[in-house]
Amino acid sequence: MRKYATQMEAAKQGIITPEMKTVAEKEFTDPEIIRERVALGQVAIPANINHKSLCAEGIGKGLRTGNYSLQQKSQKYQSKWCRCKTDYQNQCKFRDLWRRQQL
């Protein structure tokens, strides 16, 4: 009988789950490190207990899954924001010049 409902509960109790072992193998690291990070909330392992054919993946600090894609998305949105901001500033400059010419 399982004594936990979530991966975080198990990690806080000091239990290394089969999902944590799977993530550790995929990441080439020690399962204890994964357990510590899950307990701290730095790593998430989406593992619904109702899904029987689950292939666990870890997402978060120090893992290949999650870090790269999140960094790329943040850089992508930041660059879009900078372009929009620059376009808006240019539009304002042109609008001001046009208004001055109209007066």
KAGI-V235642 format. One record per residue. N is the residue number from 1. RES is the residue in one small letter. PHI is phi in radians with two decimals (NA if undefined). PSI is psi in whole degrees, 0 to 359 (none if undefined). Layout:
N|RES|PHI|PSI ; N|RES|PHI|PSI
This chain:
1|m|NA|132 ; 2|r|-1.28|140 ; 3|k|-1.80|16 ; 4|y|-2.57|155 ; 5|a|-1.85|332 ; 6|t|-2.22|165 ; 7|q|-1.11|323 ; 8|m|-1.16|319 ; 9|e|-1.04|315 ; 10|a|-1.09|317 ; 11|a|-1.11|319 ; 12|k|-1.17|333 ; 13|q|-1.45|355 ; 14|g|1.50|13 ; 15|i|-1.60|129 ; 16|i|-1.69|115 ; 17|t|-1.46|163 ; 18|p|-1.04|327 ; 19|e|-1.15|320 ; 20|m|-1.13|321 ; 21|k|-1.11|319 ; 22|t|-1.09|315 ; 23|v|-1.10|319 ; 24|a|-1.08|319 ; 25|e|-1.12|316 ; 26|k|-1.14|327 ; 27|e|-1.65|0 ; 28|f|0.97|50 ; 29|t|-2.42|176 ; 30|d|-1.39|137 ; 31|p|-1.05|332 ; 32|e|-1.15|324 ; 33|i|-1.13|316 ; 34|i|-1.07|315 ; 35|r|-1.03|315 ; 36|e|-1.06|315 ; 37|r|-1.20|325 ; 38|v|-1.14|317 ; 39|a|-1.10|326 ; 40|l|-1.44|349 ; 41|g|1.49|13 ; 42|q|-1.49|340 ; 43|v|-2.27|139 ; 44|a|-2.05|141 ; 45|i|-2.16|98 ; 46|p|-1.17|108 ; 47|a|-2.55|90 ; 48|n|-1.27|129 ; 49|i|-1.18|344 ; 50|n|-1.43|345 ; 51|h|-1.57|115 ; 52|k|-1.47|326 ; 53|s|-1.81|71 ; 54|l|-1.82|136 ; 55|c|-1.95|102 ; 56|a|-1.16|141 ; 57|e|-2.28|142 ; 58|g|-1.76|143 ; 59|i|-2.27|126 ; 60|g|2.51|203 ; 61|k|-1.07|127 ; 62|g|1.38|5 ; 63|l|-1.94|153 ; 64|r|-1.18|321 ; 65|t|-1.38|124 ; 66|g|1.90|306 ; 67|n|-1.09|307 ; 68|y|-1.10|313 ; 69|s|-1.16|322 ; 70|l|-1.16|320 ; 71|q|-1.12|317 ; 72|q|-1.11|318 ; 73|k|-1.12|317 ; 74|s|-1.14|321 ; 75|q|-1.16|321 ; 76|k|-1.08|311 ; 77|y|-1.21|326 ; 78|q|-1.14|318 ; 79|s|-1.17|324 ; 80|k|-1.12|318 ; 81|w|-1.08|316 ; 82|c|-1.10|319 ; 83|r|-1.12|316 ; 84|c|-1.11|317 ; 85|k|-1.09|316 ; 86|t|-1.13|316 ; 87|d|-1.04|318 ; 88|y|-1.13|317 ; 89|q|-1.10|320 ; 90|n|-1.14|319 ; 91|q|-1.07|320 ; 92|c|-1.12|319 ; 93|k|-1.09|314 ; 94|f|-1.14|321 ; 95|r|-1.10|316 ; 96|d|-1.11|318 ; 97|l|-1.11|319 ; 98|w|-1.12|317 ; 99|r|-1.10|320 ; 100|r|-1.11|322 ; 101|q|-1.20|329 ; 102|q|-1.26|334 ; 103|l|-1.45|none
